[in-house]
């Protein structure tokens, strides 16, 4: 029996995680960073496994309801496109949306509340990208996957997209001392994204996720030219005290 797309997706994400862990051990950017750093088990068990699973069910149920509600009016504009073109279309358009929404989160006090948790970690590694408030996930992934259904794309497009999202998210947050040269003008990587998490740069630059070109086009790229320049630390700027527990981190967004 051939493996389903979902099984292959899970296998690809797990394999990528193992590769990134190995590369972090062999070619670390921050050599003193512990593997089981503060918040590791919260990020792995509660954010990555439990929260992702529950939110995946909720988002799928909502999009399924929306699909049934609007079925007679579906334009099916993309149904005749080749699979690679459908995937590329949603990768580029959603990445542009994420750039602007991410940038707005750092400018708006209200949206910052549901993004603050993502920046609360004092270490940046393959796992730290999973720390995101559920409201942030609900907004972004609904906007990401609803058009795939409503525009008539092949069902496997969503699976391919979520696989790329997960792997790329681990990559840009990874503690790997990679230098991507001119490629960093096009594709985002840890070289620039770790500066986005640098405490001294808050409210931040380098808002791009997959395509670094957005930061260069819209003037938010931060790539120090001084040899040896390194972030002085990661996390929230100033003396901000952020709770360590999962529930406390979620509730913090609703503080008075």
C-alpha positions as MATLAB code, in Angstrom:
seq = 'XXXXXXXXXXXXXXXXXXXXXXXXXXXXXXXXXXXXXXXXXXXXXXXXXXXXXXXXXXXXXXXXXXXXXXXXXXXXXXXXXXXXXXXXXXXXXXXXXXXXXXXXXXXXXXXXXXXXXXXXXXXXXXXXXXXXXXXXXXXXXXXXXXXXXXXXXXXXXXXXXXXXXXXXXXXXXXXXXXXXXXXXXXXXXXXXXXXXXXXXXXXXXXXXXXXXXXXXXXXXXXXXXXXXXXXXXXXXXXXXXXXXXXXXXXXXXXXX';
ca = [
       0.000    0.000    0.000;
       1.523    3.379   -0.979;
       2.118    5.873    1.784;
      -0.361    8.743    2.051;
       0.705   12.332    1.517;
       0.175   13.017    5.233;
       2.491   10.161    6.246;
       5.170   11.327    3.804;
       4.775   14.882    5.104;
       5.277   13.794    8.719;
       8.290   11.683    7.750;
       9.848   14.604    5.861;
       9.393   16.980    8.815;
      10.850   14.491   11.319;
      13.785   13.743    8.994;
      14.444   17.465    8.547;
      14.382   17.985   12.327;
      16.997   15.248   12.765;
      19.193   16.828   10.071;
      18.934   20.299   11.636;
      19.737   18.914   15.091;
      22.815   17.169   13.696;
      23.951   20.321   11.877;
      23.454   22.399   15.029;
      25.686   19.979   16.934;
      28.343   19.924   14.196;
      28.266   23.542   12.964;
      26.723   25.657   15.743;
      26.451   29.420   15.484;
      26.191   29.885   19.264;
      28.549   27.210   20.588;
      27.538   27.533   24.216;
      23.840   26.981   23.611;
      22.483   23.898   25.378;
      20.340   21.400   23.483;
      17.853   21.095   26.372;
      17.725   24.858   26.825;
      15.138   26.671   28.931;
      11.627   26.049   27.615;
      12.655   23.057   25.444;
       9.978   20.660   26.709;
       7.265   23.318   26.642;
       8.097   24.108   23.031;
       8.302   20.451   21.988;
       5.431   18.866   23.897;
       2.876   21.647   24.259;
       3.487   24.004   21.336;
       4.753   21.569   18.684;
       2.725   18.448   19.443;
      -0.402   19.274   21.451;
      -1.175   22.797   20.233;
      -0.360   22.075   16.577;
      -2.602   19.005   16.589;
      -5.585   20.723   18.208;
      -5.318   23.852   16.064;
      -4.948   21.713   12.946;
      -8.278   20.044   13.726;
      -9.996   23.386   14.400;
      -8.687   25.054   11.252;
      -9.539   22.021    9.093;
     -13.080   21.945   10.526;
     -13.595   25.662    9.879;
     -12.275   25.494    6.316;
     -14.385   22.375    5.691;
     -17.481   24.243    6.873;
     -16.553   27.243    4.712;
     -16.004   24.945    1.742;
     -19.449   23.366    2.103;
     -21.101   26.739    2.640;
     -19.600   28.316   -0.468;
     -19.358   25.241   -2.733;
     -21.820   26.469   -5.396;
     -19.838   29.689   -5.845;
     -16.316   28.222   -5.997;
     -14.590   29.712   -9.035;
     -12.109   26.842   -9.377;
      -9.646   29.247  -10.953;
      -6.584   27.169  -10.143;
      -7.965   23.686  -10.745;
      -6.496   23.521  -14.235;
      -3.021   24.697  -13.230;
      -0.124   22.238  -12.959;
       0.572   21.141   -9.401;
       3.943   22.909   -9.256;
       2.313   26.193  -10.345;
      -0.395   25.894   -7.691;
       2.199   25.291   -4.972;
       4.387   28.163   -6.195;
       1.396   30.538   -6.359;
       0.408   29.904   -2.745;
       3.992   29.947   -1.496;
       4.639   33.401   -2.947;
       1.275   35.040   -2.197;
       1.065   33.758    1.360;
       4.679   34.662    2.030;
       3.966   38.244    0.956;
       0.944   38.325    3.270;
       3.002   36.931    6.158;
       5.667   39.573    5.624;
       3.158   42.431    6.005;
       1.172   40.826    8.815;
       4.394   40.019   10.687;
       5.604   43.573   10.221;
       2.269   44.889   11.503;
       2.492   42.641   14.560;
       5.688   44.415   15.562;
       4.083   47.831   15.092;
       0.630   47.279   16.606;
       0.406   46.985   20.417;
      -2.648   44.743   20.056;
      -1.176   42.346   17.510;
       2.122   42.316   19.380;
       0.312   40.645   22.285;
      -0.227   37.472   20.243;
       3.293   37.602   18.796;
       5.229   38.364   21.960;
       5.435   34.707   23.003;
       7.319   33.887   19.817;
      10.048   36.347   20.805;
      10.182   35.410   24.482;
      12.742   32.624   24.130;
      16.304   33.533   25.054;
      17.696   30.872   22.714;
      17.082   30.448   18.989;
      17.217   26.930   17.571;
      15.408   24.428   15.332;
      12.533   24.174   17.826;
      12.035   27.769   18.957;
       9.956   28.718   15.907;
       7.134   26.516   17.194;
       6.467   28.885   20.099;
       3.541   30.888   18.734;
       0.318   31.992   20.398;
      -2.712   29.943   19.202;
      -4.555   33.085   18.068;
      -1.636   33.941   15.812;
      -1.726   30.422   14.337;
      -5.502   30.513   13.859;
      -5.314   33.801   11.948;
      -2.360   32.954    9.746;
      -3.163   29.355    8.904;
      -6.813   30.062    8.170;
      -5.746   32.797    5.758;
      -3.132   30.417    4.385;
      -5.246   27.329    3.743;
      -8.749   28.674    3.058;
      -7.782   30.079   -0.380;
      -6.272   26.708   -1.339;
      -9.707   25.164   -0.904;
     -11.817   28.055   -2.148;
      -9.783   28.602   -5.331;
     -10.019   24.970   -6.335;
      -6.414   23.884   -5.845;
      -5.548   20.194   -5.591;
      -5.967   18.872   -2.016;
      -2.324   17.776   -1.890;
      -1.242   21.420   -2.247;
      -2.138   22.036    1.402;
      -0.045   19.047    2.492;
       2.937   20.174    0.432;
       2.565   23.718    1.750;
       2.415   22.724    5.420;
       5.475   20.496    4.949;
       7.507   23.326    3.444;
       6.277   25.692    6.186;
       7.393   23.350    8.963;
      10.800   22.594    7.468;
      11.530   26.203    6.572;
      10.439   27.373   10.009;
      12.923   24.999   11.633;
      15.656   26.093    9.232;
      15.425   29.863    9.715;
      15.429   29.478   13.502;
      18.196   26.867   13.579;
      21.426   27.446   15.467;
      23.538   26.671   12.402;
      26.492   28.864   11.435;
      25.539   29.045    7.772;
      26.572   31.829    5.403;
      24.375   31.852    2.313;
      26.094   34.670    0.426;
      24.086   36.269   -2.357;
      21.342   33.676   -1.913;
      20.321   35.603    1.226;
      19.026   38.361   -1.051;
      16.380   35.911   -2.306;
      15.802   33.138    0.237;
      15.598   33.675    3.977;
      17.785   31.720    6.354;
      19.136   31.719    9.924;
      21.856   34.209    8.979;
      19.326   37.054    8.913;
      16.429   35.657   10.901;
      18.462   35.301   14.101;
      18.893   39.091   13.973;
      15.104   39.378   13.963;
      15.150   37.662   17.368;
      18.016   39.784   18.702;
      16.868   41.669   21.791;
      18.774   44.813   20.820;
      16.851   45.153   17.526;
      13.315   45.167   18.953;
      10.842   46.016   17.475;
      12.853   44.269   14.801;
      13.708   44.031   11.147;
      13.996   41.025    8.811;
      10.297   40.172    8.783;
      10.453   37.798    5.819;
       9.863   34.088    6.308;
      10.823   32.218    3.152;
      11.567   34.936    0.606;
      14.120   37.425    1.922;
      13.468   39.557   -1.137;
      10.521   41.217    0.648;
      12.851   42.741    3.261;
      15.203   44.058    0.590;
      12.380   45.493   -1.525;
      10.549   47.162    1.369;
      13.610   48.410    3.243;
      13.518   46.233    6.377;
      16.604   44.090    5.731;
      19.225   43.995    8.481;
      22.421   42.170    7.550;
      25.465   43.589    9.347;
      28.459   44.055    7.075;
      30.932   44.203    9.965;
      32.888   40.964   10.156;
      32.168   39.128   13.379;
      29.048   41.137   14.264;
      26.814   38.971   16.444;
      23.545   39.473   18.344;
      24.239   40.289   21.979;
      21.310   38.154   23.088;
      17.862   36.928   22.113;
      14.434   37.539   23.547;
      12.344   40.530   24.503;
      13.960   43.947   24.724;
      14.453   45.571   28.093;
      13.727   44.033   31.462;
      10.517   42.329   30.345;
       9.555   39.411   32.571;
       7.841   36.665   30.572;
       6.247   33.610   32.227;
       7.749   30.191   31.633;
       4.602   28.049   31.632;
       2.545   27.359   28.507;
      -0.828   28.485   29.909;
       0.681   31.559   31.530;
       2.251   32.524   28.206;
      -1.112   32.228   26.450;
      -2.996   34.180   29.110;
      -0.395   36.964   29.088;
      -1.753   38.175   25.725;
      -4.997   39.173   27.481;
      -3.397   41.129   30.307;
      -4.950   44.484   31.141;
];
